[in-house]
Amino acid sequence: MAIVASGSLAGVELTLAQELQYVLDKTPLQAGLFMVPIMAAAALGGPVAGWLSGRFGLRPVACLSLAISAVALAMLAITDFHDPGLIVPLLLAVLGLALSIGLTASSIAIMGAADASEAGAAGSLEATGYELGSGLGITLFGVFMSVVFGHNLVLPEGLPDSLAERASHSMGDVYITAQQLEADDGAAMIAAGKAAFSATHSVLLTTAAVLMAMLTILVNVLLRQTRSVSVGHH
């Protein structure tokens, strides 16, 4: 839970930051402000998760938060960011809150499974899960983004092979390569890159939604004994 939830959060932020700047032509500041709902909602997730887990139990809270995350990711994948309206900020807030609750639930599961003498090791494991998840999320999303982007990119005909090869690596390379072309050809290349990146963003978020749905099922199975164990310890 810790690895997948933190990895998904980091990967989604990476994807959206590039989408907002490269495709929607927002400045870094504007892109950051656009993603504030994720951060603001995530800040509420910890206290909310603790209260919900104490009231309803860890298993339903963990599974529901992951399931809501999967739905939010799937809806973001099919939403038009050119006309975000209120739906995109709302979905971002729901995603941030749900993933934050999922991360806190994973923390409760890790620490709740350890005796007092094992608390230090459990805490280290928890921190490692978060750090490893964030690193893997950025790495895997970045690599997957490059592969899917190159597959979806349809460049104008007549480009030299060397330029076409470089442009297929990333949206940033598309902009760099376009500067070496005539104005019309450069504009056509950038338009093709934006279309490819929008398709890539949809594939990445859909994949993340599927992973989150699979994790929901896994967590539902693995936490089946949590309630009985906690009752026994109590």
C-alpha atoms as a printed R data frame, in Angstrom:
    type eleno elety resid chain resno       x       y       z
1   ATOM     1    CA   MET     A     1   0.000   0.000   0.000
2   ATOM     2    CA   ALA     A     2   2.748   2.437   0.976
3   ATOM     3    CA   ILE     A     3   4.801   1.814  -2.167
4   ATOM     4    CA   VAL     A     4   1.940   1.851  -4.667
5   ATOM     5    CA   ALA     A     5   0.040   4.769  -3.117
6   ATOM     6    CA   SER     A     6   3.099   7.017  -2.734
7   ATOM     7    CA   GLY     A     7   4.379   5.953  -6.166
8   ATOM     8    CA   SER     A     8   1.054   6.731  -7.808
9   ATOM     9    CA   LEU     A     9   0.892  10.139  -6.142
10  ATOM    10    CA   ALA     A    10   4.424  11.045  -7.278
11  ATOM    11    CA   GLY     A    11   3.856   9.697 -10.781
12  ATOM    12    CA   VAL     A    12   0.538  11.486 -11.229
13  ATOM    13    CA   GLU     A    13   2.079  14.776 -10.100
14  ATOM    14    CA   LEU     A    14   4.942  14.292 -12.578
15  ATOM    15    CA   THR     A    15   2.526  13.545 -15.418
16  ATOM    16    CA   LEU     A    16   0.165  16.428 -14.649
17  ATOM    17    CA   ALA     A    17   3.012  18.933 -14.205
18  ATOM    18    CA   GLN     A    18   4.297  18.144 -17.681
19  ATOM    19    CA   GLU     A    19   0.807  18.082 -19.188
20  ATOM    20    CA   LEU     A    20   0.005  21.506 -17.762
21  ATOM    21    CA   GLN     A    21   3.255  23.116 -18.925
22  ATOM    22    CA   TYR     A    22   3.915  21.395 -22.261
23  ATOM    23    CA   VAL     A    23   0.362  20.927 -23.553
24  ATOM    24    CA   LEU     A    24  -1.633  23.689 -21.854
25  ATOM    25    CA   ASP     A    25   1.263  26.196 -21.955
26  ATOM    26    CA   LYS     A    26   1.022  27.112 -18.275
27  ATOM    27    CA   THR     A    27   3.964  28.553 -16.381
28  ATOM    28    CA   PRO     A    28   5.529  26.456 -13.586
29  ATOM    29    CA   LEU     A    29   3.765  28.681 -11.036
30  ATOM    30    CA   GLN     A    30   0.395  28.244 -12.749
31  ATOM    31    CA   ALA     A    31   0.934  24.482 -12.945
32  ATOM    32    CA   GLY     A    32   1.771  24.399  -9.243
33  ATOM    33    CA   LEU     A    33  -1.334  26.378  -8.348
34  ATOM    34    CA   PHE     A    34  -3.422  24.073 -10.543
35  ATOM    35    CA   MET     A    35  -2.318  21.094  -8.440
36  ATOM    36    CA   VAL     A    36  -2.896  22.768  -5.071
37  ATOM    37    CA   PRO     A    37  -6.143  20.767  -4.533
38  ATOM    38    CA   ILE     A    38  -4.100  17.542  -4.407
39  ATOM    39    CA   MET     A    39  -1.773  18.928  -1.737
40  ATOM    40    CA   ALA     A    40  -4.476  20.658   0.296
41  ATOM    41    CA   ALA     A    41  -6.675  17.575   0.379
42  ATOM    42    CA   ALA     A    42  -3.723  15.293   1.114
43  ATOM    43    CA   ALA     A    43  -2.937  17.382   4.210
44  ATOM    44    CA   LEU     A    44  -6.351  16.450   5.596
45  ATOM    45    CA   GLY     A    45  -5.953  12.754   4.905
46  ATOM    46    CA   GLY     A    46  -3.918  11.836   7.988
47  ATOM    47    CA   PRO     A    47  -6.313  13.020  10.718
48  ATOM    48    CA   VAL     A    48  -9.323  11.845   8.716
49  ATOM    49    CA   ALA     A    49  -7.818   8.381   8.191
50  ATOM    50    CA   GLY     A    50  -7.056   7.983  11.893
51  ATOM    51    CA   TRP     A    51 -10.594   8.914  12.870
52  ATOM    52    CA   LEU     A    52 -12.213   6.727  10.215
53  ATOM    53    CA   SER     A    53 -10.012   3.724  11.041
54  ATOM    54    CA   GLY     A    54 -10.877   3.974  14.722
55  ATOM    55    CA   ARG     A    55 -14.583   4.197  13.943
56  ATOM    56    CA   PHE     A    56 -15.004   1.732  11.070
57  ATOM    57    CA   GLY     A    57 -11.873  -0.411  11.131
58  ATOM    58    CA   LEU     A    58  -8.720  -0.398   9.033
59  ATOM    59    CA   ARG     A    59  -9.788  -2.807   6.288
60  ATOM    60    CA   PRO     A    60 -12.886  -0.944   4.992
61  ATOM    61    CA   VAL     A    61 -11.143   2.437   5.228
62  ATOM    62    CA   ALA     A    62  -8.056   1.204   3.352
63  ATOM    63    CA   CYS     A    63 -10.052  -0.559   0.645
64  ATOM    64    CA   LEU     A    64 -12.509   2.300   0.133
65  ATOM    65    CA   SER     A    65  -9.753   4.913  -0.091
66  ATOM    66    CA   LEU     A    66  -7.900   2.892  -2.719
67  ATOM    67    CA   ALA     A    67 -11.096   2.206  -4.668
68  ATOM    68    CA   ILE     A    68 -11.964   5.929  -4.684
69  ATOM    69    CA   SER     A    69  -8.415   6.697  -5.846
70  ATOM    70    CA   ALA     A    70  -8.855   4.269  -8.743
71  ATOM    71    CA   VAL     A    71 -12.134   5.910  -9.779
72  ATOM    72    CA   ALA     A    72 -10.643   9.419  -9.536
73  ATOM    73    CA   LEU     A    73  -7.648   8.395 -11.668
74  ATOM    74    CA   ALA     A    74  -9.905   6.801 -14.275
75  ATOM    75    CA   MET     A    75 -12.059   9.922 -14.484
76  ATOM    76    CA   LEU     A    76  -9.006  12.194 -14.744
77  ATOM    77    CA   ALA     A    77  -7.777  10.012 -17.605
78  ATOM    78    CA   ILE     A    78 -10.850  10.819 -19.702
79  ATOM    79    CA   THR     A    79 -11.324  14.452 -18.618
80  ATOM    80    CA   ASP     A    80 -10.426  17.312 -20.952
81  ATOM    81    CA   PHE     A    81  -7.841  19.467 -19.170
82  ATOM    82    CA   HIS     A    82  -8.279  22.220 -21.763
83  ATOM    83    CA   ASP     A    83 -11.655  22.976 -20.172
84  ATOM    84    CA   PRO     A    84 -11.191  21.869 -16.536
85  ATOM    85    CA   GLY     A    85 -14.150  23.708 -15.038
86  ATOM    86    CA   LEU     A    86 -14.790  22.549 -11.470
87  ATOM    87    CA   ILE     A    87 -14.606  18.827 -12.205
88  ATOM    88    CA   VAL     A    88 -10.799  18.619 -12.540
89  ATOM    89    CA   PRO     A    89  -9.996  20.479  -9.273
90  ATOM    90    CA   LEU     A    90 -12.655  18.369  -7.533
91  ATOM    91    CA   LEU     A    91 -11.188  15.128  -8.896
92  ATOM    92    CA   LEU     A    92  -7.685  16.244  -7.902
93  ATOM    93    CA   ALA     A    93  -8.895  16.978  -4.374
94  ATOM    94    CA   VAL     A    94 -10.653  13.606  -4.142
95  ATOM    95    CA   LEU     A    95  -7.515  11.861  -5.410
96  ATOM    96    CA   GLY     A    96  -5.237  13.681  -2.938
97  ATOM    97    CA   LEU     A    97  -7.540  12.939   0.001
98  ATOM    98    CA   ALA     A    98  -8.074   9.286  -0.925
99  ATOM    99    CA   LEU     A    99  -4.379   8.567  -1.536
100 ATOM   100    CA   SER     A   100  -3.438  10.328   1.706
101 ATOM   101    CA   ILE     A   101  -5.953   8.215   3.626
102 ATOM   102    CA   GLY     A   102  -4.537   5.132   1.901
103 ATOM   103    CA   LEU     A   103  -0.992   6.097   2.935
104 ATOM   104    CA   THR     A   104  -2.074   6.661   6.539
105 ATOM   105    CA   ALA     A   105  -3.932   3.343   6.516
106 ATOM   106    CA   SER     A   106  -0.748   1.633   5.364
107 ATOM   107    CA   SER     A   107   1.089   3.302   8.258
108 ATOM   108    CA   ILE     A   108  -1.533   2.049  10.711
109 ATOM   109    CA   ALA     A   109  -1.241  -1.460   9.266
110 ATOM   110    CA   ILE     A   110   2.566  -1.447   9.501
111 ATOM   111    CA   MET     A   111   2.788  -0.075  13.035
112 ATOM   112    CA   GLY     A   112  -0.192  -2.079  14.259
113 ATOM   113    CA   ALA     A   113   1.448  -5.322  13.179
114 ATOM   114    CA   ALA     A   114   4.599  -4.659  15.233
115 ATOM   115    CA   ASP     A   115   5.222  -5.194  18.938
116 ATOM   116    CA   ALA     A   116   6.671  -2.360  20.981
117 ATOM   117    CA   SER     A   117  10.172  -3.836  20.682
118 ATOM   118    CA   GLU     A   118   9.827  -3.828  16.877
119 ATOM   119    CA   ALA     A   119   8.528  -0.268  16.569
120 ATOM   120    CA   GLY     A   120  11.843   1.125  15.337
121 ATOM   121    CA   ALA     A   121  12.169  -1.483  12.614
122 ATOM   122    CA   ALA     A   122   8.533  -1.016  11.608
123 ATOM   123    CA   GLY     A   123   8.981   2.747  11.412
124 ATOM   124    CA   SER     A   124  12.050   2.308   9.233
125 ATOM   125    CA   LEU     A   125  10.139  -0.063   6.978
126 ATOM   126    CA   GLU     A   126   7.325   2.447   6.692
127 ATOM   127    CA   ALA     A   127   9.675   5.298   5.774
128 ATOM   128    CA   THR     A   128  11.475   3.066   3.275
129 ATOM   129    CA   GLY     A   129   8.154   2.200   1.664
130 ATOM   130    CA   TYR     A   130   7.296   5.869   1.179
131 ATOM   131    CA   GLU     A   131  10.713   6.815  -0.197
132 ATOM   132    CA   LEU     A   132  10.970   3.744  -2.405
133 ATOM   133    CA   GLY     A   133   7.438   4.293  -3.672
134 ATOM   134    CA   SER     A   134   8.092   7.916  -4.594
135 ATOM   135    CA   GLY     A   135  11.333   7.058  -6.375
136 ATOM   136    CA   LEU     A   136   9.835   4.121  -8.230
137 ATOM   137    CA   GLY     A   137   6.743   6.138  -9.129
138 ATOM   138    CA   ILE     A   138   8.776   8.908 -10.757
139 ATOM   139    CA   THR     A   139  11.091   6.405 -12.473
140 ATOM   140    CA   LEU     A   140   8.421   4.042 -13.786
141 ATOM   141    CA   PHE     A   141   6.020   6.790 -14.811
142 ATOM   142    CA   GLY     A   142   8.887   8.601 -16.540
143 ATOM   143    CA   VAL     A   143  10.029   5.542 -18.473
144 ATOM   144    CA   PHE     A   144   6.481   4.493 -19.330
145 ATOM   145    CA   MET     A   145   5.688   8.053 -20.383
146 ATOM   146    CA   SER     A   146   8.624   8.099 -22.795
147 ATOM   147    CA   VAL     A   147   7.679   4.739 -24.344
148 ATOM   148    CA   VAL     A   148   3.979   5.559 -24.759
149 ATOM   149    CA   PHE     A   149   4.751   9.061 -26.011
150 ATOM   150    CA   GLY     A   150   7.090   7.738 -28.718
151 ATOM   151    CA   HIS     A   151   4.449   5.211 -29.765
152 ATOM   152    CA   ASN     A   152   1.695   7.849 -30.048
153 ATOM   153    CA   LEU     A   153   3.769  10.562 -31.713
154 ATOM   154    CA   VAL     A   154   2.912  11.049 -35.397
155 ATOM   155    CA   LEU     A   155   5.419  13.509 -36.832
156 ATOM   156    CA   PRO     A   156   5.038  15.507 -40.065
157 ATOM   157    CA   GLU     A   157   6.505  13.775 -43.100
158 ATOM   158    CA   GLY     A   158   9.866  14.706 -44.524
159 ATOM   159    CA   LEU     A   159  11.744  15.161 -41.264
160 ATOM   160    CA   PRO     A   160  15.355  13.977 -41.096
161 ATOM   161    CA   ASP     A   161  15.647  10.670 -39.237
162 ATOM   162    CA   SER     A   162  17.947  12.177 -36.614
163 ATOM   163    CA   LEU     A   163  15.428  14.882 -35.692
164 ATOM   164    CA   ALA     A   164  12.513  12.455 -35.708
165 ATOM   165    CA   GLU     A   165  14.434  10.103 -33.414
166 ATOM   166    CA   ARG     A   166  15.234  12.839 -30.933
167 ATOM   167    CA   ALA     A   167  11.698  14.238 -30.910
168 ATOM   168    CA   SER     A   168  10.240  10.823 -30.070
169 ATOM   169    CA   HIS     A   169  11.973  10.737 -26.671
170 ATOM   170    CA   SER     A   170   9.864  13.308 -24.828
171 ATOM   171    CA   MET     A   171   7.728  16.405 -25.171
172 ATOM   172    CA   GLY     A   172  10.683  18.528 -24.141
173 ATOM   173    CA   ASP     A   173  12.690  17.117 -27.032
174 ATOM   174    CA   VAL     A   174   9.820  17.969 -29.368
175 ATOM   175    CA   TYR     A   175  10.124  21.641 -28.418
176 ATOM   176    CA   ILE     A   176  13.911  21.584 -28.800
177 ATOM   177    CA   THR     A   177  13.699  19.869 -32.193
178 ATOM   178    CA   ALA     A   178  10.953  22.208 -33.404
179 ATOM   179    CA   GLN     A   179  13.287  25.161 -32.925
180 ATOM   180    CA   GLN     A   180  15.527  23.719 -35.641
181 ATOM   181    CA   LEU     A   181  12.740  23.686 -38.234
182 ATOM   182    CA   GLU     A   182  10.923  26.286 -40.247
183 ATOM   183    CA   ALA     A   183   8.078  28.043 -38.435
184 ATOM   184    CA   ASP     A   184   5.251  26.023 -40.027
185 ATOM   185    CA   ASP     A   185   7.028  22.679 -39.640
186 ATOM   186    CA   GLY     A   186   7.946  23.506 -36.070
187 ATOM   187    CA   ALA     A   187   4.367  24.413 -35.232
188 ATOM   188    CA   ALA     A   188   3.129  21.175 -36.816
189 ATOM   189    CA   MET     A   189   5.639  19.162 -34.774
190 ATOM   190    CA   ILE     A   190   4.592  20.842 -31.519
191 ATOM   191    CA   ALA     A   191   0.918  20.217 -32.315
192 ATOM   192    CA   ALA     A   192   1.700  16.546 -32.963
193 ATOM   193    CA   GLY     A   193   3.644  16.380 -29.702
194 ATOM   194    CA   LYS     A   194   0.787  17.894 -27.703
195 ATOM   195    CA   ALA     A   195  -1.688  15.403 -29.162
196 ATOM   196    CA   ALA     A   196   0.670  12.524 -28.372
197 ATOM   197    CA   PHE     A   197   1.246  13.714 -24.816
198 ATOM   198    CA   SER     A   198  -2.485  14.061 -24.140
199 ATOM   199    CA   ALA     A   199  -2.936  10.468 -25.278
200 ATOM   200    CA   THR     A   200   0.043   9.432 -23.134
201 ATOM   201    CA   HIS     A   201  -1.404  11.169 -20.086
202 ATOM   202    CA   SER     A   202  -4.652   9.242 -20.537
203 ATOM   203    CA   VAL     A   203  -2.825   5.907 -20.832
204 ATOM   204    CA   LEU     A   204  -0.701   6.592 -17.743
205 ATOM   205    CA   LEU     A   205  -3.619   7.596 -15.547
206 ATOM   206    CA   THR     A   206  -5.706   4.653 -16.761
207 ATOM   207    CA   THR     A   207  -2.832   2.286 -15.963
208 ATOM   208    CA   ALA     A   208  -2.486   3.832 -12.499
209 ATOM   209    CA   ALA     A   209  -6.237   3.377 -11.973
210 ATOM   210    CA   VAL     A   210  -6.003  -0.313 -12.890
211 ATOM   211    CA   LEU     A   211  -3.053  -0.807 -10.520
212 ATOM   212    CA   MET     A   212  -4.979   0.901  -7.731
213 ATOM   213    CA   ALA     A   213  -8.008  -1.309  -8.355
214 ATOM   214    CA   MET     A   214  -5.812  -4.435  -8.208
215 ATOM   215    CA   LEU     A   215  -4.231  -3.161  -4.983
216 ATOM   216    CA   THR     A   216  -7.709  -2.675  -3.525
217 ATOM   217    CA   ILE     A   217  -8.474  -6.350  -4.063
218 ATOM   218    CA   LEU     A   218  -5.099  -7.404  -2.643
219 ATOM   219    CA   VAL     A   219  -5.469  -5.228   0.458
220 ATOM   220    CA   ASN     A   220  -8.996  -6.535   1.012
221 ATOM   221    CA   VAL     A   221  -7.549 -10.047   1.188
222 ATOM   222    CA   LEU     A   222  -4.410  -9.249   3.198
223 ATOM   223    CA   LEU     A   223  -6.196  -7.191   5.859
224 ATOM   224    CA   ARG     A   224  -8.901  -9.791   6.394
225 ATOM   225    CA   GLN     A   225  -7.372 -10.840   9.727
226 ATOM   226    CA   THR     A   226  -6.598  -7.336  10.987
227 ATOM   227    CA   ARG     A   227  -9.792  -6.889  12.990
228 ATOM   228    CA   SER     A   228  -9.547 -10.228  14.775
229 ATOM   229    CA   VAL     A   229  -5.848  -9.722  15.521
230 ATOM   230    CA   SER     A   230  -6.362  -6.234  16.941
231 ATOM   231    CA   VAL     A   231  -9.263  -7.494  19.099
232 ATOM   232    CA   GLY     A   232  -7.083 -10.310  20.396
233 ATOM   233    CA   HIS     A   233  -4.274  -7.943  21.357
234 ATOM   234    CA   HIS     A   234  -6.716  -5.599  23.033
